[in-house]
Amino acid sequence: MFISGFIYRIITDCPTTGKFKVYIGSTMQSLSMRLSQHESMFKKYQETGKRYCSSYEVLKADWYEICLEESLHIDNLNDLLKAERKAYDKYRNHGDYILVNTNCPARNVKEYYQSAIGKASIKRYHQTQKGKEALSRANKKYYDLPEFFRDNHIEVVSSLPFYSKDRTDRQRGDGVFEQSIEALKMLNAVGYGKEGTGLQLNLVYNPAGAFLPGSQEALEKEFKTALKKDFDIEFNQLFAITNLPVSRYLDYLLQSGNYEKYMEKLIASFNPVA
């Protein structure tokens, strides 16, 4: 079933440069509703200083407006992010606009790494503080850190949508699976995921559609068998995460007509003693 999605831009003029400042986003709501959300978030940010969004660089101007960039029909959220990425690239390279977005949509692993280089020294400082247990949510983005993680006995938790190329790239973008496999091999090479090393490498799986993950134990066996057989990759545990019906995922459930069924599944599957 296809649902409606929209790519939008929020723009304002920048008299000092003679250009326009622009923020690019995507939504499955009406543009007026999405703009109201941005404005509400900006007001809270001004009051508390928390939850910064780069759209505020446009909203703090005296004049701004939201415009439709593209209307499309999608069958999953990844299609929406890919369309947002096209618009992002268009305005990033446009001489008449200053793109204010700080996060690039549908990034690949290399782009995650490049965006993180400046943060690496800060993370290293926090991860080496004595008396503190460190848990690094890696997402395979710091290619220079496997040895650092090993030397400081840091547990690595890494997202991997699936153990096959087609499903992973369909969810995260072309080339992501191969780069993820390369990064996991680098972690294995320094001892992560290997029996007897004490270096924990755990993977995270969450479904892309309107359904709950299967048995975590069964999925872990599937992942371990497939990754070992096809790529000689080992890891310790798999965490199967349930998607919360909030934000974009909530919009997706509502637009696709799956909200009530999904909530019924959540309630029926809830384990109060877990």
Secondary structure, DSSP 8 states (H G I E B T S, - for coil): --EEEEEEEEEEEETTTTEEEEEEEEESS-HHHHHHHHHHHHHHHHHH--S--TTHHHHTSS--EEEEEEEEEESSHHHHHHHHHHHHHHHHT-TTEEE--SS-TT--HHHHHHHHGGGHHHHHHHHT-TT---EEE-TT--TT-HHHHHHTT-EEEEE-S-SSHHHHHHHH-TTHHHHHHHHHHHHHHTTTT-TTS---EEEEE--SSSS----HHHHHHHHHHHHHHHH----SEEEE----S-HHHHHHHHHTT-HHHHHHHHHHH--TT-
